[in-house]
């Protein structure tokens, strides 16, 4: 760790930048597909004026570095510089040493692969605290202050850039497949941000709450919280158990509950992020390495 910066985060941000850049060069640029956000602007400048994306990517992002520093803090700012510079470097490398992938006759396949590579690359960068500048910074700010997912923000922003690309160099067929790229990329980013983290939260109502809670804590080593509740119809007070487990533990949790009370009422929900002991902290309240 260097003054709060983690070497692991830096390495993964660079890894994500490499995946993102590979997809951009080999699927977007080789098949005349656009993109959204600042990346889409760099592609527009490339196809219309022949300017290198590795250079325009840096030039376009310089003004936003100041915003990133003021609003996102020192570490995110540094990770953003690493991500942005990493993308520019890898774009230059992959442009120079390309693997020919002529998929123009099958643009649907090219669009799917472009979306997957871009989504995985950006998802890794976001997950480890970085951005690649541009609309990525705007997406992080929207998530921080408005609770919007990054994928949603980027998808909305991208329409303007794609429209401009359609006016300048895209035909309608390429524009429609570009929308596929953007949509797939947005969904993959959301999965990388939330789906891979998802846990399960269970609300349990039973006449044998104490026995169920004791067995969950003993056999699964998971905490259980007892909440006071009142039935709307009966007006009777009773306890409701709440327990959060990893998504691969939900079948075992149901089995534990059923072994104590087969008639228990159980409601299971998806939990997109979990902080605390057993998930991000160990039993000594120290951070767990992911």
N, C-alpha and C positions, 0 to 999 in steps of 0.2 A: 504494500500500500504506500502511495506517494502523496503525502499531504492530503489524505482523504480520497485520492484516486486509487482505484483498484486495477492492478495489472490484468486480471482476468477480464474485467469489463472492457478495457482497451483492446485486448486481443479479440474478444468476441465482436466488438464494434467494427474492427478492421475486417474480420471474417464476414460479417454481414455486408459490409461495403463491397467486398469482393464478389459475393453472390449477386448483389443488386447490380453491380456494374457488368458482370458477365451476362446477365439476362438482358440488360438494356442494349448492349452491343450486339449480341448474337440473335436476339429475337425481335427487338424493336427496330434497331437501326438497319439490320440486314433485310428486314421485310417491310420497311417503310411504314411502320406503325408509330403513332404518336404516344405521348404520355401526358399526364396531368401535372399541375403544379410547376415548380421551377424546372424540374427535369424536362417537362414538356416544352418549356420555353427554350431550353438548351437544344432540344431536338429540332424545334422550329428554326432556330438560328443555324443549325447544322444543315438541314435540308434546303433552306432558302438561300443562305449566304455561304455555306461551306465552313462555318466557324467550328472549331474543335470543341465538343462538349466538355472535355477535361479542363479547358481554360475558362469557358463561359460559366461553367458551374461555380467556379471560385469567384469570378467577378460579380455574378448576380447575388451571391450570398454575403458579400462583404457588408452591405448595409444592415442585414439582419443579425449579424454577429453582435452588434451593439444591443439590439433588443434582447437577444438571448442572454447577454451578460447582465443586463439590468433586471430582467424579470425572472429568469430561470436559475440564477445563481452561478457561482464559480465552477462547480464540478460539471454541471450540465453544459455550461459554456465551453469548457475544455473538451468534454466528450463530443460536443457538436463540431468543434474545429477538427478533431480527430476524424469524425465521421465524414465531414465534408471534404477534407483534404484526402482522406482515404479513397472516397469515391472518385475524385478527380484523378488520383494516381492510377487506380485500377482501370478507369475508363481509358486512360492513355495507354496502359499496358495491353488491354484487350483489343483496342483499336489497332495496335501495331501487330499483335500476334493473334489474329482471329482464326477461329475454326469455322469454316464455311458451313452454314446451315440453311440452305436455300429452301424455305418453306412457303414462298409466296403463293404457290398454287394451293396450299392448305393453310390459309390464314387463321382458321379456327384453332388448329394445333399450335401455330406460332403464338396466337393470342393467349391460349391457356398457359403455355410454358413461360411466356413473358410475365403474366400475372403471378404465377407461382414463384418464379425466381425473384421478382421485385418484392412480392409480399413477404417471402421468407427473409430476404436480405434486410428489408426495413423492419420487419418484426423483431429480428435479432438485435438490430441497432437500438430500437426503442426499448426492448426488454432490459438491456444493459445500460440504460440511462442516457443514451446518445440520440442524436438526430443527424440528418444529412443536410441540415439547413433548410432554407426556403419555407415551403408550406409545412414541412415537418415541424418547424418551430411553432408555426401558427396552430397546428394540430395539437401540439403538446399544451399550448396555452389554453386552447378551447377545452381540452380534457381537464386541465387544472382548475379553471375558473367556471366552466359551464357544465362539466361532467359529460361532455360529448365524447364518444369513442373516436380514436384517431382515424380509423377507417372511414367513419361517417363524414368527418370534417374534410378529409382529403378528397373523398368522392364528390362532395358538393363543390369544392374549390376547382376541381379538375374540369368541370363542364365548360367553364369560361376559356381555359387554355385550349381544350379540344376544339371548341367552336372556332377559335382564332386559327388553329392549325387547319381546320377544314376550309376556311376561307383562303388560306395561303398555299398549302401544298397537298393536302389529303384529298382523295376522292371519297365518295360516300361509302364505298365498300370498306376502305381502310379506316374511315372514321368509326363505322359501326363496330369493327373488330377492335378498335382502340378502346371503345366502351367496355368490351369484354375484358380487355387487359386491366382496365381500371377497377372494374367490379370484382374480378377474381383477386386482384392484388389487395383490395380493401378487405375482403372477407378473410384472406390469409393473414393479414396484419392483425385483425381482430382475434383470430384463432390463436396466433402466437402470443398476443397480449393477454387473452382471457381464457380461451378454451384449454390451453395446456396447463393452466393454473387451477382450473375449476375443481372445487371440492363439493361436497354435498352437505346440506344442513337438514336435520331431521327434527320435526316437532312430534312429540310422542305424548299421547293421552291414554292413561291406563289406570286401573285400580291398584296396580302393583308397581307404581313409579319407583319406590325405594329399591325394590329388588332389581328392576331393570337398570337403574342408574348404577347400582353396585356391581352388577355383572358387566356392564359396558366398561366401567373404570378398571375392573380387575382383568377382564379377558382381552380388551382392546387397548387399554392404556390411553383412553380418551376422556377428556373432561366432560361433565354433564352439568348443565345449569337448570335449576328448578325455577320456573316462572309462575307467579300467581295469576290466575285467570278466573273469569266469571262467565258461566254459560248464559247466553242471551235469552234462551227459552226458559231454562230451569231456575236461573238466577243463583245457582249453586256455585260456591267457590271450590276450586280444585287446582292442583298443581299441573303444569305442563312442562315436560322435559324438552330441553333443546340441546342438541349435540351436533358438532361439525366433525366430519371425517373426510379422509381422502376419497376421491371418487372410486378407487379400486377397493375400498373397504365397505361400500354401501351394502353389498350383498351379505357380508358377514354381520353388519349391524342389524339388518333385518332378521337374520337367523337368530342372533342373540335376543332380540326383542320377542320373536315368536316363541323361543324356548321358554320364556318366562310367562308371557301372556299372548296366546294366539289371537285374542280378540282386541288387542291394543289398536288404537287409531294412530296411524303414522302418516305424516305428510313430509315428502322429500322435495327439497328445492335445490337449484344450482347456485353455488356460491362462487363468484368469479375471482375473489381475492381473499386471502386469509392471512392475518398477521397475528403473531403471538406464539406462545409455547406449543410445541408439537408441529408447527408449520414453518415459522420463520425464526423461532427461538428454541433452544434446547431447555432441558430441565433446570439449567443454571442461569437461565435468562440471557444466554449468549447467542449471537446470530448464528444460524445454520448456514453452511455454505451450500449454494445451489449449483 
